[in-house]
Amino acid sequence: MPTEKEVYQSHADRYEQLVYREDYQKNLPKAVRRIRDFAGLDIVELGAGTGRLTRFLAREARRVYASDLSFDMLAQAARLLSPEEKQRCALAVADMRRAPLPSACADLVVAGWSFCYLAVWGGDAWRAELQNGVDEALRLLRPGGVVILFENFGTGFESPAPPPHLDGYFGFLKDKGFRSDWLRTDYDFASMQEAQELADFFFGGELAARVRENGWKILPECTGVFWLQKT
């Protein structure tokens, strides 16, 4: 099982193979829309990865500015965008704490399964790194704009079981005034073989064994959503 950094640097194709199977219920667009209707908006996406959020946002947004630290992940995202989606997107390799964009350029800032790494990889300065990230998101927003963050709330669980190593991060968001909810974004794999192989590669042997024992071609997944409006 590779580390998360190794996945983002060297396994963009397998990462996309995994996330392509996630949220077969199509709950993610509904979750964004419940918080802020994104049709016709200017959107900044931080930590865009291979573009799983980018693609559905670009179908309705006026413009999506998507960035990620990994060139390989963004290259995969660029290959997967439809011609219509590409017309509404701009992709850039960039640190989410220092987006190459002017202040007050967006109505919505989104980050999916990426903002947490400011804490996870932040060492002793993780709170300061998170604050830098929040400050940057708010800088990019126009008054009344919203920042939305999606994070893992439990793989292989039918109700929320947030990873304990993210407790501090989630507490930080609560202290900063973020509201929160959760949704199901289950994986629907093409076969049991694919389910076991991808579970083992990304999540480890223990979860792969649960997939096999439970016959989980559909792997339950809980996702947390956090949002904050700029005043």
Residue pairs with C-beta under 8 A, 6 or more apart in sequence:
1 200
1 201
1 202
1 203
1 204
1 205
2 10
2 11
2 201
4 117
4 120
5 121
7 14
7 15
7 202
8 15
8 49
8 69
8 70
8 72
8 73
9 70
9 72
10 72
12 50
12 70
12 72
12 73
12 75
12 76
13 76
14 198
14 201
14 202
15 49
15 50
15 73
15 76
15 202
16 50
16 52
16 76
16 80
17 198
18 187
18 198
18 201
18 202
19 49
19 50
19 52
20 52
21 187
21 188
21 189
21 190
21 194
21 198
22 52
22 185
22 186
22 187
22 221
23 185
23 186
23 221
23 223
24 186
24 187
24 188
24 218
25 184
25 185
25 186
27 183
27 184
27 185
28 52
28 53
28 56
28 150
28 183
28 185
28 223
29 56
31 150
31 181
31 183
31 225
32 38
32 57
32 110
32 148
35 146
35 148
35 225
35 227
36 107
36 108
36 146
36 148
36 227
38 57
38 60
38 61
38 108
39 60
39 61
40 60
40 61
40 62
41 61
41 62
41 106
41 107
41 108
42 61
42 62
42 63
42 65
42 105
42 106
42 107
42 108
43 57
43 61
43 63
43 64
43 65
43 106
43 107
43 108
43 109
43 110
44 64
44 65
44 66
44 67
44 99
44 101
44 105
44 106
44 108
44 109
44 110
44 137
44 140
45 53
45 54
45 57
45 64
45 65
45 66
45 67
45 109
45 110
45 111
45 112
46 67
46 96
46 99
46 109
46 110
46 111
46 114
46 115
46 133
46 136
46 137
47 67
47 68
47 69
47 96
47 111
47 112
47 113
47 114
47 115
47 117
48 54
48 66
48 67
48 68
48 73
48 74
48 77
48 91
48 112
48 114
49 68
49 70
49 73
49 77
49 112
49 113
49 114
50 73
50 76
50 77
50 80
51 66
51 74
51 76
51 77
51 78
51 80
51 81
52 112
53 110
53 112
53 150
54 64
54 66
54 77
54 81
54 85
54 89
55 80
55 81
55 82
55 85
57 64
57 110
58 64
58 81
58 84
58 85
58 88
58 89
59 84
59 85
61 88
62 88
63 88
63 89
63 90
64 88
64 89
64 90
65 89
65 90
65 92
65 99
65 101
65 105
65 106
66 74
66 77
66 89
66 90
66 91
66 92
67 74
67 91
67 92
67 93
67 94
67 96
67 99
67 100
68 74
68 77
68 93
68 94
68 114
69 93
69 94
69 95
69 96
70 93
71 93
74 91
74 92
74 93
77 91
78 86
78 91
81 89
92 100
94 100
96 111
96 114
96 115
96 118
96 133
96 136
97 118
97 129
97 132
97 133
97 136
98 136
99 136
99 140
101 140
103 139
103 140
104 139
104 140
104 141
104 142
104 143
105 140
105 142
106 140
106 141
106 142
106 145
107 141
107 142
107 144
107 145
107 146
108 141
108 145
108 146
108 147
108 148
109 137
109 140
109 141
109 145
109 146
109 147
109 148
110 147
110 148
110 149
110 150
111 137
111 147
111 148
111 149
111 150
112 149
112 150
113 150
113 151
113 152
115 130
115 133
115 149
115 151
116 151
116 152
116 166
116 169
118 126
118 129
118 130
118 132
118 133
119 126
119 127
119 129
119 130
119 166
119 168
119 169
119 172
120 126
120 165
120 166
120 169
121 129
122 128
122 129
122 130
126 168
126 169
127 172
130 169
130 172
134 147
134 176
134 228
137 147
138 147
138 230
141 147
141 230
142 230
143 230
143 231
144 229
144 230
144 231
145 229
145 230
146 227
146 228
146 229
146 230
147 227
147 228
147 230
148 225
148 226
148 227
149 173
149 178
149 225
149 226
149 227
150 223
150 224
150 225
151 162
151 166
151 169
151 170
151 223
151 224
151 226
152 162
152 163
152 166
152 221
152 222
152 223
152 224
153 160
153 161
153 162
153 182
153 222
153 223
153 224
154 160
154 161
154 162
154 163
154 221
154 222
155 203
155 207
155 219
155 220
155 221
155 222
156 203
156 207
156 210
156 211
156 216
156 219
156 220
156 221
157 220
157 221
157 222
158 184
158 220
158 222
159 222
160 182
160 222
160 224
161 222
162 170
162 224
170 180
170 224
170 226
173 180
173 226
174 180
176 228
177 228
178 226
178 227
178 228
179 226
179 227
179 228
180 224
180 225
180 226
180 227
181 224
181 225
182 222
182 223
182 224
182 225
183 222
183 223
183 225
184 220
184 221
184 222
184 223
185 221
185 222
185 223
186 218
186 219
186 220
186 221
187 195
187 218
187 219
187 221
188 217
188 218
189 195
189 198
189 217
189 218
189 219
191 217
192 211
192 212
192 215
192 217
195 211
195 216
195 217
195 219
196 208
196 211
196 212
197 208
199 207
199 208
199 211
199 219
200 207
200 208
210 216
211 219
